Amino acid sequence: GSESESSCLAVCNLGYSGLGDDCANIDECTDGPNNCDSNAACSDTTGSFTCACAAGYVDTTSPASATGVDCISIGGCIDGPSNCDTNAA
């Protein structure tokens, strides 16, 4: 029998889709999955994505390299329910 032109049996890396011989970047911000907070902006990068908290929000995620995953309002102690101490501003 005849073989197809593509004999690549590799799998595309994480963040890419395809059959291994033609990998395309996945836009995690548009097509998912991403773990950005609803108060964060998602930015697609080649093979991955980044998140950044919106203005007026700060990230509470540890390690700090995981920014934009858990954003809370800077005024959270005043603007809504929180776990802030009564002596915190």
C-alpha positions as CSV (number, residue, x, y, z in Angstrom):
1,G,0.0,0.0,0.0
2,S,1.0,3.6,-0.3
3,E,2.0,5.8,2.6
4,S,0.6,9.2,3.2
5,E,2.9,12.2,2.7
6,S,2.9,12.9,6.5
7,S,4.8,10.3,8.5
8,C,5.2,12.5,11.6
9,L,3.9,10.7,14.7
10,A,4.8,13.5,17.1
11,V,2.2,15.3,19.3
12,C,2.0,19.0,19.4
13,N,3.3,20.7,22.5
14,L,1.1,22.1,25.2
15,G,-0.6,25.3,23.9
16,Y,-0.7,24.1,20.3
17,S,-3.2,22.0,18.4
18,G,-2.7,19.8,15.3
19,L,-1.5,16.4,14.3
20,G,2.2,16.9,15.0
21,D,3.3,17.8,11.4
22,D,1.3,21.1,11.5
23,C,1.0,22.6,15.0
24,A,-1.0,25.9,15.5
25,N,-1.0,28.1,18.5
26,I,-4.2,27.8,20.7
27,D,-5.6,31.2,21.8
28,E,-6.3,30.3,25.4
29,C,-7.9,33.7,26.0
30,T,-10.5,33.2,23.2
31,D,-10.8,29.4,23.0
32,G,-9.8,28.4,26.5
33,P,-8.7,27.0,28.8
34,N,-7.2,29.8,30.9
35,N,-7.4,30.4,34.6
36,C,-7.5,34.2,34.6
37,D,-9.7,35.9,37.2
38,S,-12.9,37.5,35.9
39,N,-11.3,40.9,36.9
40,A,-8.1,40.2,34.9
41,A,-7.1,40.7,31.3
42,C,-5.9,37.6,29.4
43,S,-3.2,38.0,26.8
44,D,-2.4,35.3,24.4
45,T,1.3,34.4,23.9
46,T,2.9,31.9,21.6
47,G,2.1,28.5,23.1
48,S,0.7,30.0,26.3
49,F,-1.0,33.0,27.9
50,T,-0.6,35.6,30.7
51,C,-3.1,37.2,33.0
52,A,-3.0,40.7,34.6
53,C,-5.4,42.1,37.2
54,A,-7.4,45.1,36.0
55,A,-6.8,48.6,37.4
56,G,-8.1,48.8,41.0
57,Y,-7.4,45.1,41.7
58,V,-4.5,43.3,43.2
59,D,-3.5,39.6,42.9
60,T,-3.4,37.4,46.1
61,T,-2.1,34.3,44.4
62,S,1.1,32.7,45.7
63,P,3.6,32.4,44.1
64,A,3.6,35.9,42.8
65,S,4.5,34.7,39.3
66,A,0.8,33.5,39.0
67,T,-0.5,37.0,38.6
68,G,-4.1,37.6,37.4
69,V,-5.4,34.4,38.8
70,D,-7.0,35.7,42.0
71,C,-7.7,39.4,41.8
72,I,-9.4,41.3,44.6
73,S,-10.5,44.9,44.7
74,I,-7.9,47.2,46.4
75,G,-10.8,48.8,48.2
76,G,-12.2,45.3,49.2
77,C,-12.2,46.1,52.9
78,I,-14.6,49.0,52.2
79,D,-16.4,47.9,49.0
80,G,-17.7,44.5,50.0
81,P,-17.4,41.4,52.2
82,S,-13.8,40.5,53.0
83,N,-11.6,38.9,55.6
84,C,-9.9,42.2,56.5
85,D,-9.2,43.0,60.1
86,T,-11.2,45.9,61.6
87,N,-7.8,47.7,62.1
88,A,-7.0,47.4,58.4
89,A,-7.5,50.0,55.7
